[in-house]
Amino acid sequence: MTDGDTETLDELLAPDFTLTHITGYVPPKGEWLTQMRAGQFDDHGVEEKNLTW
């Protein structure tokens, strides 16, 4: 994620993957990856808050 490797992220993350942006917005996986590819944001760190299997 911090490397911006959207192709690997797309393969690894479940189709229903979501994350919560600092603003509270919860984009679906496809929207989030599209924004990353367009350079609309750059993650410098990741903090996992909740994980379910």
C-alpha positions as CSV (number, residue, x, y, z in Angstrom):
1,M,0.0,0.0,0.0
2,T,2.7,2.5,0.9
3,D,4.6,1.5,-2.3
4,G,1.5,2.3,-4.4
5,D,1.5,-1.2,-5.9
6,T,-2.2,-1.2,-6.9
7,E,-2.0,-4.4,-9.1
8,T,-0.8,-6.5,-6.2
9,L,-3.3,-4.9,-3.8
10,D,-6.1,-5.7,-6.3
11,E,-5.0,-9.3,-6.3
12,L,-4.6,-9.7,-2.6
13,L,-7.6,-7.8,-1.3
14,A,-11.1,-9.3,-1.2
15,P,-13.6,-8.0,-3.7
16,D,-15.6,-6.5,-0.8
17,F,-12.6,-4.9,0.8
18,T,-13.1,-1.4,2.2
19,L,-11.1,1.0,4.2
20,T,-12.0,4.1,6.2
21,H,-10.3,7.3,5.0
22,I,-9.2,9.8,7.6
23,T,-12.3,11.9,6.7
24,G,-14.6,9.0,7.6
25,Y,-15.5,8.2,4.0
26,V,-15.5,4.5,3.2
27,P,-14.7,3.9,-0.5
28,P,-15.2,0.5,-2.1
29,K,-12.0,-1.3,-3.2
30,G,-12.4,-0.3,-6.9
31,E,-12.8,3.4,-6.2
32,W,-9.9,3.4,-3.8
33,L,-7.6,1.7,-6.3
34,T,-8.6,4.0,-9.1
35,Q,-7.8,7.0,-6.9
36,M,-4.4,5.6,-6.1
37,R,-3.6,4.9,-9.8
38,A,-4.6,8.5,-10.6
39,G,-2.2,9.8,-7.9
40,Q,-5.0,11.5,-6.0
41,F,-3.5,10.4,-2.7
42,D,-0.3,8.9,-1.4
43,D,-0.2,6.7,1.7
44,H,2.9,7.1,3.9
45,G,1.8,4.7,6.6
46,V,-0.9,2.1,7.5
47,E,-2.4,1.3,10.8
48,E,-4.6,-1.8,11.0
49,K,-7.6,-1.2,13.3
50,N,-9.9,-4.2,12.5
51,L,-9.4,-7.5,10.7
52,T,-12.0,-10.2,10.2
53,W,-11.5,-13.5,8.5
